[in-house]
């Protein structure tokens, strides 16, 4: 959600890519692919992501550098 607008599936991935560094920013170029095709690709990736990247039994605690980027409530 940015400025009250919710983004879903591939639209959300594009919005996230806009904030990334390096080669990952190139992912925002998928916006030129029609949404139904993008969302189908997103669904396929979501279905197979654990096979591609593996699965951890526990979450990693963020380092102090990463932790300071989070907002405190």
PyMOL Python script that loads the backbone (N, CA, C, O; Angstrom):
from pymol import cmd

cmd.read_pdbstr("""\
ATOM      1  N   UNK A   1       0.860  -1.179   0.000  1.00  0.00           N
ATOM      2  CA  UNK A   1       0.000   0.000   0.000  1.00  0.00           C
ATOM      3  C   UNK A   1       0.899   1.233   0.000  1.00  0.00           C
ATOM      4  O   UNK A   1       1.738   1.406   0.884  1.00  0.00           O
ATOM      5  N   UNK A   2       0.715   2.067  -0.984  1.00  0.00           N
ATOM      6  CA  UNK A   2       1.430   3.344  -1.054  1.00  0.00           C
ATOM      7  C   UNK A   2       0.417   4.456  -1.246  1.00  0.00           C
ATOM      8  O   UNK A   2      -0.397   4.420  -2.169  1.00  0.00           O
ATOM      9  N   UNK A   3       0.475   5.431  -0.376  1.00  0.00           N
ATOM     10  CA  UNK A   3      -0.445   6.573  -0.430  1.00  0.00           C
ATOM     11  C   UNK A   3      -1.897   6.126  -0.513  1.00  0.00           C
ATOM     12  O   UNK A   3      -2.696   6.701  -1.252  1.00  0.00           O
ATOM     13  N   UNK A   4      -2.229   5.085   0.262  1.00  0.00           N
ATOM     14  CA  UNK A   4      -3.590   4.583   0.323  1.00  0.00           C
ATOM     15  C   UNK A   4      -4.013   3.698  -0.834  1.00  0.00           C
ATOM     16  O   UNK A   4      -5.147   3.221  -0.860  1.00  0.00           O
ATOM     17  N   UNK A   5      -3.122   3.467  -1.793  1.00  0.00           N
ATOM     18  CA  UNK A   5      -3.449   2.640  -2.956  1.00  0.00           C
ATOM     19  C   UNK A   5      -2.849   1.247  -2.762  1.00  0.00           C
ATOM     20  O   UNK A   5      -1.632   1.109  -2.638  1.00  0.00           O
ATOM     21  N   UNK A   6      -3.703   0.206  -2.736  1.00  0.00           N
ATOM     22  CA  UNK A   6      -3.162  -1.151  -2.604  1.00  0.00           C
ATOM     23  C   UNK A   6      -2.681  -1.682  -3.959  1.00  0.00           C
ATOM     24  O   UNK A   6      -3.341  -1.491  -4.981  1.00  0.00           O
ATOM     25  N   UNK A   7      -1.547  -2.338  -3.952  1.00  0.00           N
ATOM     26  CA  UNK A   7      -1.006  -2.959  -5.163  1.00  0.00           C
ATOM     27  C   UNK A   7      -0.977  -4.459  -4.937  1.00  0.00           C
ATOM     28  O   UNK A   7      -0.587  -4.921  -3.865  1.00  0.00           O
ATOM     29  N   UNK A   8      -1.388  -5.225  -5.943  1.00  0.00           N
ATOM     30  CA  UNK A   8      -1.476  -6.673  -5.826  1.00  0.00           C
ATOM     31  C   UNK A   8      -0.634  -7.360  -6.888  1.00  0.00           C
ATOM     32  O   UNK A   8      -0.380  -6.809  -7.959  1.00  0.00           O
ATOM     33  N   UNK A   9      -0.214  -8.561  -6.572  1.00  0.00           N
ATOM     34  CA  UNK A   9       0.491  -9.462  -7.490  1.00  0.00           C
ATOM     35  C   UNK A   9       1.637  -8.762  -8.213  1.00  0.00           C
ATOM     36  O   UNK A   9       2.517  -8.188  -7.572  1.00  0.00           O
ATOM     37  N   UNK A  10       1.632  -8.806  -9.550  1.00  0.00           N
ATOM     38  CA  UNK A  10       2.767  -8.262 -10.303  1.00  0.00           C
ATOM     39  C   UNK A  10       2.881  -6.746 -10.143  1.00  0.00           C
ATOM     40  O   UNK A  10       3.983  -6.203 -10.216  1.00  0.00           O
ATOM     41  N   UNK A  11       1.761  -6.056  -9.926  1.00  0.00           N
ATOM     42  CA  UNK A  11       1.838  -4.610  -9.690  1.00  0.00           C
ATOM     43  C   UNK A  11       2.617  -4.319  -8.412  1.00  0.00           C
ATOM     44  O   UNK A  11       3.406  -3.376  -8.366  1.00  0.00           O
ATOM     45  N   UNK A  12       2.400  -5.124  -7.377  1.00  0.00           N
ATOM     46  CA  UNK A  12       3.139  -4.949  -6.132  1.00  0.00           C
ATOM     47  C   UNK A  12       4.626  -5.244  -6.349  1.00  0.00           C
ATOM     48  O   UNK A  12       5.480  -4.535  -5.816  1.00  0.00           O
ATOM     49  N   UNK A  13       4.939  -6.284  -7.124  1.00  0.00           N
ATOM     50  CA  UNK A  13       6.336  -6.622  -7.401  1.00  0.00           C
ATOM     51  C   UNK A  13       7.041  -5.482  -8.143  1.00  0.00           C
ATOM     52  O   UNK A  13       8.206  -5.188  -7.874  1.00  0.00           O
ATOM     53  N   UNK A  14       6.338  -4.852  -9.066  1.00  0.00           N
ATOM     54  CA  UNK A  14       6.913  -3.725  -9.796  1.00  0.00           C
ATOM     55  C   UNK A  14       7.187  -2.563  -8.849  1.00  0.00           C
ATOM     56  O   UNK A  14       8.244  -1.936  -8.925  1.00  0.00           O
ATOM     57  N   UNK A  15       6.245  -2.273  -7.961  1.00  0.00           N
ATOM     58  CA  UNK A  15       6.431  -1.175  -7.002  1.00  0.00           C
ATOM     59  C   UNK A  15       7.623  -1.457  -6.086  1.00  0.00           C
ATOM     60  O   UNK A  15       8.381  -0.544  -5.759  1.00  0.00           O
ATOM     61  N   UNK A  16       7.791  -2.696  -5.678  1.00  0.00           N
ATOM     62  CA  UNK A  16       8.932  -3.067  -4.840  1.00  0.00           C
ATOM     63  C   UNK A  16      10.226  -2.915  -5.623  1.00  0.00           C
ATOM     64  O   UNK A  16      11.214  -2.407  -5.095  1.00  0.00           O
ATOM     65  N   UNK A  17      10.228  -3.351  -6.879  1.00  0.00           N
ATOM     66  CA  UNK A  17      11.433  -3.273  -7.710  1.00  0.00           C
ATOM     67  C   UNK A  17      11.908  -1.834  -7.882  1.00  0.00           C
ATOM     68  O   UNK A  17      13.106  -1.587  -8.021  1.00  0.00           O
ATOM     69  N   UNK A  18      10.974  -0.887  -7.873  1.00  0.00           N
ATOM     70  CA  UNK A  18      11.351   0.514  -8.010  1.00  0.00           C
ATOM     71  C   UNK A  18      12.208   1.003  -6.852  1.00  0.00           C
ATOM     72  O   UNK A  18      12.922   1.997  -6.986  1.00  0.00           O
ATOM     73  N   UNK A  19      12.147   0.312  -5.713  1.00  0.00           N
ATOM     74  CA  UNK A  19      12.904   0.714  -4.527  1.00  0.00           C
ATOM     75  C   UNK A  19      14.189  -0.092  -4.330  1.00  0.00           C
ATOM     76  O   UNK A  19      14.938   0.166  -3.389  1.00  0.00           O
ATOM     77  N   UNK A  20      14.447  -1.051  -5.193  1.00  0.00           N
ATOM     78  CA  UNK A  20      15.628  -1.896  -5.066  1.00  0.00           C
ATOM     79  C   UNK A  20      16.827  -1.285  -5.782  1.00  0.00           C
ATOM     80  O   UNK A  20      16.686  -0.388  -6.613  1.00  0.00           O
ATOM     81  N   UNK A  21      18.003  -1.789  -5.443  1.00  0.00           N
ATOM     82  CA  UNK A  21      19.242  -1.328  -6.062  1.00  0.00           C
ATOM     83  C   UNK A  21      19.732  -2.334  -7.097  1.00  0.00           C
ATOM     84  O   UNK A  21      19.260  -3.469  -7.161  1.00  0.00           O
ATOM     85  N   UNK A  22      20.671  -1.897  -7.889  1.00  0.00           N
ATOM     86  CA  UNK A  22      21.358  -2.777  -8.820  1.00  0.00           C
ATOM     87  C   UNK A  22      20.462  -3.353  -9.893  1.00  0.00           C
ATOM     88  O   UNK A  22      19.516  -2.717 -10.357  1.00  0.00           O
ATOM     89  N   UNK A  23      20.783  -4.561 -10.269  1.00  0.00           N
ATOM     90  CA  UNK A  23      20.062  -5.241 -11.359  1.00  0.00           C
ATOM     91  C   UNK A  23      18.608  -5.503 -11.041  1.00  0.00           C
ATOM     92  O   UNK A  23      17.787  -5.613 -11.952  1.00  0.00           O
ATOM     93  N   UNK A  24      18.272  -5.606  -9.764  1.00  0.00           N
ATOM     94  CA  UNK A  24      16.888  -5.879  -9.382  1.00  0.00           C
ATOM     95  C   UNK A  24      15.953  -4.786  -9.874  1.00  0.00           C
ATOM     96  O   UNK A  24      14.775  -5.050 -10.115  1.00  0.00           O
ATOM     97  N   UNK A  25      16.452  -3.561 -10.028  1.00  0.00           N
ATOM     98  CA  UNK A  25      15.610  -2.464 -10.517  1.00  0.00           C
ATOM     99  C   UNK A  25      15.102  -2.738 -11.925  1.00  0.00           C
ATOM    100  O   UNK A  25      14.073  -2.197 -12.331  1.00  0.00           O
ATOM    101  N   UNK A  26      15.813  -3.570 -12.668  1.00  0.00           N
ATOM    102  CA  UNK A  26      15.374  -3.882 -14.029  1.00  0.00           C
ATOM    103  C   UNK A  26      14.027  -4.612 -14.053  1.00  0.00           C
ATOM    104  O   UNK A  26      13.335  -4.612 -15.071  1.00  0.00           O
ATOM    105  N   UNK A  27      13.661  -5.229 -12.932  1.00  0.00           N
ATOM    106  CA  UNK A  27      12.371  -5.921 -12.857  1.00  0.00           C
ATOM    107  C   UNK A  27      11.207  -4.975 -13.113  1.00  0.00           C
ATOM    108  O   UNK A  27      10.136  -5.413 -13.534  1.00  0.00           O
ATOM    109  N   UNK A  28      11.401  -3.698 -12.865  1.00  0.00           N
ATOM    110  CA  UNK A  28      10.299  -2.754 -13.078  1.00  0.00           C
ATOM    111  C   UNK A  28       9.936  -2.645 -14.556  1.00  0.00           C
ATOM    112  O   UNK A  28       8.866  -2.135 -14.890  1.00  0.00           O
ATOM    113  N   UNK A  29      10.803  -3.114 -15.442  1.00  0.00           N
ATOM    114  CA  UNK A  29      10.519  -3.063 -16.871  1.00  0.00           C
ATOM    115  C   UNK A  29       9.409  -4.033 -17.286  1.00  0.00           C
ATOM    116  O   UNK A  29       8.880  -3.941 -18.393  1.00  0.00           O
ATOM    117  N   UNK A  30       9.061  -4.961 -16.393  1.00  0.00           N
ATOM    118  CA  UNK A  30       7.971  -5.887 -16.731  1.00  0.00           C
ATOM    119  C   UNK A  30       6.624  -5.176 -16.802  1.00  0.00           C
ATOM    120  O   UNK A  30       5.636  -5.767 -17.237  1.00  0.00           O
ATOM    121  N   UNK A  31       6.577  -3.918 -16.379  1.00  0.00           N
ATOM    122  CA  UNK A  31       5.317  -3.166 -16.440  1.00  0.00           C
ATOM    123  C   UNK A  31       4.798  -3.042 -17.878  1.00  0.00           C
ATOM    124  O   UNK A  31       3.613  -2.779 -18.085  1.00  0.00           O
ATOM    125  N   UNK A  32       5.672  -3.228 -18.866  1.00  0.00           N
ATOM    126  CA  UNK A  32       5.268  -3.104 -20.259  1.00  0.00           C
ATOM    127  C   UNK A  32       4.617  -4.380 -20.794  1.00  0.00           C
ATOM    128  O   UNK A  32       4.110  -4.404 -21.916  1.00  0.00           O
ATOM    129  N   UNK A  33       4.635  -5.430 -19.989  1.00  0.00           N
ATOM    130  CA  UNK A  33       3.953  -6.681 -20.334  1.00  0.00           C
ATOM    131  C   UNK A  33       2.511  -6.556 -19.844  1.00  0.00           C
ATOM    132  O   UNK A  33       2.292  -6.076 -18.732  1.00  0.00           O
ATOM    133  N   UNK A  34       1.537  -6.967 -20.626  1.00  0.00           N
ATOM    134  CA  UNK A  34       0.130  -6.860 -20.186  1.00  0.00           C
ATOM    135  C   UNK A  34      -0.098  -7.553 -18.832  1.00  0.00           C
ATOM    136  O   UNK A  34       0.452  -8.622 -18.569  1.00  0.00           O
ATOM    137  N   UNK A  35      -0.916  -6.925 -17.988  1.00  0.00           N
ATOM    138  CA  UNK A  35      -1.132  -7.404 -16.620  1.00  0.00           C
ATOM    139  C   UNK A  35      -1.551  -8.872 -16.534  1.00  0.00           C
ATOM    140  O   UNK A  35      -1.017  -9.580 -15.681  1.00  0.00           O
ATOM    141  N   UNK A  36      -2.474  -9.376 -17.361  1.00  0.00           N
ATOM    142  CA  UNK A  36      -2.847 -10.797 -17.226  1.00  0.00           C
ATOM    143  C   UNK A  36      -1.648 -11.736 -17.415  1.00  0.00           C
ATOM    144  O   UNK A  36      -1.546 -12.753 -16.729  1.00  0.00           O
ATOM    145  N   UNK A  37      -0.759 -11.407 -18.325  1.00  0.00           N
ATOM    146  CA  UNK A  37       0.433 -12.235 -18.544  1.00  0.00           C
ATOM    147  C   UNK A  37       1.383 -12.107 -17.361  1.00  0.00           C
ATOM    148  O   UNK A  37       1.923 -13.104 -16.883  1.00  0.00           O
ATOM    149  N   UNK A  38       1.589 -10.861 -16.881  1.00  0.00           N
ATOM    150  CA  UNK A  38       2.452 -10.643 -15.707  1.00  0.00           C
ATOM    151  C   UNK A  38       1.935 -11.408 -14.497  1.00  0.00           C
ATOM    152  O   UNK A  38       2.701 -12.081 -13.807  1.00  0.00           O
ATOM    153  N   UNK A  39       0.621 -11.303 -14.239  1.00  0.00           N
ATOM    154  CA  UNK A  39       0.052 -11.967 -13.067  1.00  0.00           C
ATOM    155  C   UNK A  39       0.134 -13.487 -13.179  1.00  0.00           C
ATOM    156  O   UNK A  39       0.299 -14.171 -12.169  1.00  0.00           O
ATOM    157  N   UNK A  40       0.023 -14.018 -14.383  1.00  0.00           N
ATOM    158  CA  UNK A  40       0.191 -15.464 -14.574  1.00  0.00           C
ATOM    159  C   UNK A  40       1.635 -15.861 -14.226  1.00  0.00           C
ATOM    160  O   UNK A  40       1.854 -16.854 -13.532  1.00  0.00           O
ATOM    161  N   UNK A  41       2.605 -15.096 -14.701  1.00  0.00           N
ATOM    162  CA  UNK A  41       4.003 -15.356 -14.364  1.00  0.00           C
ATOM    163  C   UNK A  41       4.257 -15.226 -12.871  1.00  0.00           C
ATOM    164  O   UNK A  41       5.017 -16.003 -12.294  1.00  0.00           O
ATOM    165  N   UNK A  42       3.623 -14.246 -12.250  1.00  0.00           N
ATOM    166  CA  UNK A  42       3.742 -14.052 -10.804  1.00  0.00           C
ATOM    167  C   UNK A  42       3.216 -15.279 -10.054  1.00  0.00           C
ATOM    168  O   UNK A  42       3.840 -15.752  -9.103  1.00  0.00           O
ATOM    169  N   UNK A  43       2.072 -15.783 -10.490  1.00  0.00           N
ATOM    170  CA  UNK A  43       1.476 -16.956  -9.847  1.00  0.00           C
ATOM    171  C   UNK A  43       2.370 -18.184 -10.001  1.00  0.00           C
ATOM    172  O   UNK A  43       2.525 -18.958  -9.056  1.00  0.00           O
ATOM    173  N   UNK A  44       2.955 -18.366 -11.178  1.00  0.00           N
ATOM    174  CA  UNK A  44       3.876 -19.494 -11.387  1.00  0.00           C
ATOM    175  C   UNK A  44       5.097 -19.386 -10.485  1.00  0.00           C
ATOM    176  O   UNK A  44       5.528 -20.371  -9.885  1.00  0.00           O
ATOM    177  N   UNK A  45       5.650 -18.181 -10.395  1.00  0.00           N
ATOM    178  CA  UNK A  45       6.805 -17.968  -9.530  1.00  0.00           C
ATOM    179  C   UNK A  45       6.438 -18.244  -8.075  1.00  0.00           C
ATOM    180  O   UNK A  45       7.190 -18.912  -7.365  1.00  0.00           O
ATOM    181  N   UNK A  46       5.283 -17.735  -7.622  1.00  0.00           N
ATOM    182  CA  UNK A  46       4.852 -17.944  -6.242  1.00  0.00           C
ATOM    183  C   UNK A  46       4.670 -19.430  -5.936  1.00  0.00           C
ATOM    184  O   UNK A  46       4.995 -19.887  -4.840  1.00  0.00           O
ATOM    185  N   UNK A  47       4.156 -20.171  -6.897  1.00  0.00           N
ATOM    186  CA  UNK A  47       3.917 -21.600  -6.711  1.00  0.00           C
ATOM    187  C   UNK A  47       5.226 -22.381  -6.539  1.00  0.00           C
ATOM    188  O   UNK A  47       5.269 -23.365  -5.800  1.00  0.00           O
ATOM    189  N   UNK A  48       6.288 -21.943  -7.217  1.00  0.00           N
ATOM    190  CA  UNK A  48       7.540 -22.697  -7.232  1.00  0.00           C
ATOM    191  C   UNK A  48       8.694 -22.019  -6.495  1.00  0.00           C
ATOM    192  O   UNK A  48       9.838 -22.460  -6.606  1.00  0.00           O
ATOM    193  N   UNK A  49       8.411 -20.961  -5.749  1.00  0.00           N
ATOM    194  CA  UNK A  49       9.511 -20.212  -5.126  1.00  0.00           C
ATOM    195  C   UNK A  49      10.310 -21.021  -4.107  1.00  0.00           C
ATOM    196  O   UNK A  49      11.526 -20.852  -4.017  1.00  0.00           O
ATOM    197  N   UNK A  50       9.660 -21.893  -3.339  1.00  0.00           N
ATOM    198  CA  UNK A  50      10.423 -22.673  -2.371  1.00  0.00           C
ATOM    199  C   UNK A  50      11.322 -23.690  -3.067  1.00  0.00           C
ATOM    200  O   UNK A  50      12.400 -24.008  -2.567  1.00  0.00           O
ATOM    201  N   UNK A  51      10.887 -24.199  -4.215  1.00  0.00           N
ATOM    202  CA  UNK A  51      11.731 -25.113  -4.979  1.00  0.00           C
ATOM    203  C   UNK A  51      12.949 -24.371  -5.546  1.00  0.00           C
ATOM    204  O   UNK A  51      14.039 -24.936  -5.641  1.00  0.00           O
ATOM    205  N   UNK A  52      12.753 -23.119  -5.917  1.00  0.00           N
ATOM    206  CA  UNK A  52      13.841 -22.326  -6.485  1.00  0.00           C
ATOM    207  C   UNK A  52      14.825 -21.834  -5.434  1.00  0.00           C
ATOM    208  O   UNK A  52      16.036 -21.854  -5.651  1.00  0.00           O
ATOM    209  N   UNK A  53      14.294 -21.387  -4.278  1.00  0.00           N
ATOM    210  CA  UNK A  53      15.138 -20.748  -3.278  1.00  0.00           C
ATOM    211  C   UNK A  53      15.281 -21.534  -1.983  1.00  0.00           C
ATOM    212  O   UNK A  53      16.071 -21.153  -1.120  1.00  0.00           O
ATOM    213  N   UNK A  54      14.538 -22.614  -1.829  1.00  0.00           N
ATOM    214  CA  UNK A  54      14.610 -23.395  -0.607  1.00  0.00           C
ATOM    215  C   UNK A  54      13.699 -22.833   0.471  1.00  0.00           C
ATOM    216  O   UNK A  54      13.050 -21.802   0.292  1.00  0.00           O
ATOM    217  N   UNK A  55      13.671 -23.533   1.586  1.00  0.00           N
ATOM    218  CA  UNK A  55      12.827 -23.134   2.703  1.00  0.00           C
ATOM    219  C   UNK A  55      13.624 -23.264   3.983  1.00  0.00           C
ATOM    220  O   UNK A  55      14.304 -24.266   4.202  1.00  0.00           O
ATOM    221  N   UNK A  56      13.538 -22.252   4.825  1.00  0.00           N
ATOM    222  CA  UNK A  56      14.242 -22.283   6.110  1.00  0.00           C
ATOM    223  C   UNK A  56      13.258 -22.665   7.204  1.00  0.00           C
ATOM    224  O   UNK A  56      12.069 -22.356   7.127  1.00  0.00           O
ATOM    225  N   UNK A  57      13.767 -23.333   8.210  1.00  0.00           N
ATOM    226  CA  UNK A  57      12.931 -23.742   9.335  1.00  0.00           C
ATOM    227  C   UNK A  57      12.650 -22.588  10.294  1.00  0.00           C
ATOM    228  O   UNK A  57      11.622 -22.577  10.970  1.00  0.00           O
ATOM    229  N   UNK A  58      13.561 -21.621  10.354  1.00  0.00           N
ATOM    230  CA  UNK A  58      13.393 -20.469  11.242  1.00  0.00           C
ATOM    231  C   UNK A  58      13.724 -19.188  10.482  1.00  0.00           C
ATOM    232  O   UNK A  58      14.483 -19.202   9.513  1.00  0.00           O
ATOM    233  N   UNK A  59      13.151 -18.103  10.931  1.00  0.00           N
ATOM    234  CA  UNK A  59      13.442 -16.806  10.328  1.00  0.00           C
ATOM    235  C   UNK A  59      14.764 -16.270  10.863  1.00  0.00           C
ATOM    236  O   UNK A  59      15.112 -16.495  12.022  1.00  0.00           O
ATOM    237  N   UNK A  60      15.482 -15.574  10.026  1.00  0.00           N
ATOM    238  CA  UNK A  60      16.741 -14.965  10.429  1.00  0.00           C
ATOM    239  C   UNK A  60      16.463 -13.646  11.128  1.00  0.00           C
ATOM    240  O   UNK A  60      15.614 -12.873  10.685  1.00  0.00           O
ATOM    241  N   UNK A  61      17.177 -13.383  12.225  1.00  0.00           N
ATOM    242  CA  UNK A  61      17.041 -12.102  12.897  1.00  0.00           C
ATOM    243  C   UNK A  61      17.826 -11.059  12.121  1.00  0.00           C
ATOM    244  O   UNK A  61      18.940 -11.329  11.673  1.00  0.00           O
ATOM    245  N   UNK A  62      17.255  -9.863  11.957  1.00  0.00           N
ATOM    246  CA  UNK A  62      17.973  -8.828  11.208  1.00  0.00           C
ATOM    247  C   UNK A  62      19.181  -8.308  11.972  1.00  0.00           C
ATOM    248  O   UNK A  62      19.171  -8.223  13.200  1.00  0.00           O
ATOM    249  N   UNK A  63      20.221  -7.962  11.218  1.00  0.00           N
ATOM    250  CA  UNK A  63      21.411  -7.378  11.817  1.00  0.00           C
ATOM    251  C   UNK A  63      21.069  -5.968  12.315  1.00  0.00           C
ATOM    252  O   UNK A  63      20.039  -5.418  11.923  1.00  0.00           O
ATOM    253  N   UNK A  64      21.904  -5.377  13.162  1.00  0.00           N
ATOM    254  CA  UNK A  64      21.641  -4.005  13.621  1.00  0.00           C
ATOM    255  C   UNK A  64      21.486  -3.012  12.461  1.00  0.00           C
ATOM    256  O   UNK A  64      20.669  -2.095  12.545  1.00  0.00           O
ATOM    257  N   UNK A  65      22.265  -3.183  11.373  1.00  0.00           N
ATOM    258  CA  UNK A  65      22.137  -2.280  10.224  1.00  0.00           C
ATOM    259  C   UNK A  65      20.756  -2.387   9.584  1.00  0.00           C
ATOM    260  O   UNK A  65      20.149  -1.377   9.228  1.00  0.00           O
ATOM    261  N   UNK A  66      20.267  -3.608   9.442  1.00  0.00           N
ATOM    262  CA  UNK A  66      18.957  -3.814   8.842  1.00  0.00           C
ATOM    263  C   UNK A  66      17.874  -3.364   9.813  1.00  0.00           C
ATOM    264  O   UNK A  66      16.891  -2.753   9.394  1.00  0.00           O
ATOM    265  N   UNK A  67      18.030  -3.650  11.085  1.00  0.00           N
ATOM    266  CA  UNK A  67      17.040  -3.319  12.094  1.00  0.00           C
ATOM    267  C   UNK A  67      16.777  -1.820  12.166  1.00  0.00           C
ATOM    268  O   UNK A  67      15.642  -1.408  12.405  1.00  0.00           O
ATOM    269  N   UNK A  68      17.794  -1.003  11.967  1.00  0.00           N
ATOM    270  CA  UNK A  68      17.594   0.446  12.076  1.00  0.00           C
ATOM    271  C   UNK A  68      16.783   1.012  10.915  1.00  0.00           C
ATOM    272  O   UNK A  68      16.353   2.164  10.973  1.00  0.00           O
ATOM    273  N   UNK A  69      16.565   0.220   9.854  1.00  0.00           N
ATOM    274  CA  UNK A  69      15.748   0.677   8.727  1.00  0.00           C
ATOM    275  C   UNK A  69      14.260   0.485   8.979  1.00  0.00           C
ATOM    276  O   UNK A  69      13.437   0.997   8.220  1.00  0.00           O
ATOM    277  N   UNK A  70      13.897  -0.253  10.043  1.00  0.00           N
ATOM    278  CA  UNK A  70      12.491  -0.474  10.386  1.00  0.00           C
ATOM    279  C   UNK A  70      11.972   0.681  11.208  1.00  0.00           C
ATOM    280  O   UNK A  70      12.718   1.303  11.965  1.00  0.00           O
ATOM    281  N   UNK A  71      10.685   0.970  11.060  1.00  0.00           N
ATOM    282  CA  UNK A  71      10.063   2.017  11.843  1.00  0.00           C
ATOM    283  C   UNK A  71       9.630   1.457  13.188  1.00  0.00           C
ATOM    284  O   UNK A  71       9.095   0.351  13.263  1.00  0.00           O
ATOM    285  N   UNK A  72       9.861   2.222  14.249  1.00  0.00           N
ATOM    286  CA  UNK A  72       9.387   1.838  15.588  1.00  0.00           C
ATOM    287  C   UNK A  72       8.021   2.451  15.798  1.00  0.00           C
ATOM    288  O   UNK A  72       7.750   3.575  15.373  1.00  0.00           O
ATOM    289  N   UNK A  73       7.186   1.712  16.445  1.00  0.00           N
ATOM    290  CA  UNK A  73       5.846   2.257  16.753  1.00  0.00           C
ATOM    291  C   UNK A  73       5.802   2.751  18.158  1.00  0.00           C
ATOM    292  O   UNK A  73       4.767   3.243  18.607  1.00  0.00           O
TER     293      UNK A  73
END
""", "prot")
cmd.dss("prot")
cmd.show_as("cartoon", "prot")
cmd.util.cbc("prot")
cmd.orient("prot")
